[in-house]
Amino acid sequence: MDTEVLDLPLSRTANERLHTMIPGGAHTYAKGDDQYPENLAPVISHGSGAHVWDVDGNRYIEYGSGLRSVSLGHAHPRVLEAVRRELDRGSNFVRPSIVEVQAAERFLATVPTAEMVKFAKNGSDATTAAVRLARAATGRPRVAICGDHPFFSVDDWFIGTTPLSAGIPEATNELTVAFPYGDLAATEEVLTRYQGEIACLILEPATHTEPPPGYLAGLRDLAHRHGCVLVFDEMITGFRWSEAGAQGLYGVVPDLSTFGKALGNGFAVSALAGRRDLMERGGLRHSGDDRVFLLSTTHGAETHSLAAAMAVQTTYVEEGVTARLHALGERLAAGVREAAAGMGVGDHVVLHGRASNLVFATLDENGRPSQQYRTLFLRRLLAGGVLAPSFVVSSALDDADIDRTVDVVAEACAVYRKALDAADPTPWLAGRPVKPVFRRSA
């Protein structure tokens, strides 16, 4: 029944080559071809702005670029200009570069709730450093993660809590406990149950829902009352919520926070930031406590990535990027909801999240999340030239991109309605359904 087929012979060949050399066929699980309909996983040739081209020559309007990292669009001129200025000057030295001074000053001016910052290459470096620092500062072994948030780190303290826990000792898994988002009473119960054992609470300050009134401030008070360090994972909320992250938007200052993704617009850079008294435990100018091996990375201060980060922050502030992301997301959300409702699937294709960070759920005829219906929906989007594992916008999108996306969504929703009426999406799948990232077997 799938009358509009996108043929990707070169992408299929490239995917086979990837799998023969790279476990999983990609360097991030969320980029795996299992996340896309069978034989419809484009391998990218290049990108410009809000568009990407696959190796077969097809052009797509892209959402969720670089797992939310490319928030300004691909090959952004201000970022590239900053990077090019550094490329001929060397990228890594035996002593700190002056760029490290400038990048730290720029970051702390952009995120004034932080007192010190240390850069790394990926988010897991930063979140694990935060956990280690909290354990050292409190002398406690346990970590409390928000169980409603999907990802914090590739390291043992988090991965052991997922279905992909093979290789993680059970003794390590027992040191991580979970608390629910938005529920202070339940969190206090966890803290009381493990009284004096929990080093930190780590969570995304906001995600697909806004924090309940007073929640973040209440959580900070609760953490401090129990002697815990409060850590905000701002990998996603950083810059997308405000230039100073969710902590800047909601006015609640954590003890430590971690940034990445949008910080480099696709270049590899992340940051651990926070209170001076905590951060200095990983430095050389404190006394009385054991020194913490905080972050020591060969490439953490690579000059052109730090230059990219500075250019990103300048662009966000000077061009009002966060406001533009929200405006684009609001236009997209309104169009998608109208298209879904118009095709009679408004209760089945459902948007969640802040306008700058939209995701969609695909529900079956009984209102349950369905990987089969997600597969059907993604197939139709791809056929229409929309690459959208989410509807997370970049500022490079324009109104024409949004309007075209809404038209394609309407076409996808028309097919969705047919599948719902048949109570069986199988005829529209043309292969196996897409799979969850976190699952125990391949």
Secondary structure as UniProt FT lines:
FT   HELIX           9..21
FT   HELIX           23..25
FT   HELIX           29..31
FT   HELIX           33..35
FT   TURN            38..39
FT   STRAND          44..49
FT   STRAND          51..54
FT   TURN            55..56
FT   STRAND          59..62
FT   HELIX           65..68
FT   TURN            71..72
FT   HELIX           77..87
FT   TURN            88..89
FT   HELIX           98..110
FT   TURN            112..113
FT   STRAND          116..120
FT   HELIX           123..138
FT   STRAND          142..146
FT   TURN            147..148
FT   HELIX           156..159
FT   TURN            160..161
FT   TURN            166..167
FT   HELIX           170..173
FT   TURN            174..175
FT   STRAND          176..179
FT   TURN            181..182
FT   HELIX           184..193
FT   TURN            194..197
FT   STRAND          198..203
FT   TURN            213..214
FT   HELIX           215..225
FT   TURN            226..227
FT   STRAND          229..233
FT   TURN            235..237
FT   TURN            239..241
FT   TURN            243..244
FT   HELIX           245..250
FT   STRAND          256..259
FT   HELIX           261..264
FT   TURN            265..266
FT   STRAND          270..274
FT   HELIX           276..279
FT   HELIX           280..282
FT   TURN            298..301
FT   HELIX           303..319
FT   HELIX           321..342
FT   TURN            343..344
FT   TURN            346..348
FT   STRAND          349..352
FT   HELIX           355..357
FT   STRAND          358..363
FT   TURN            365..366
FT   HELIX           371..383
FT   TURN            384..385
FT   STRAND          386..387
FT   TURN            395..396
FT   HELIX           399..422
FT   HELIX           426..428
//
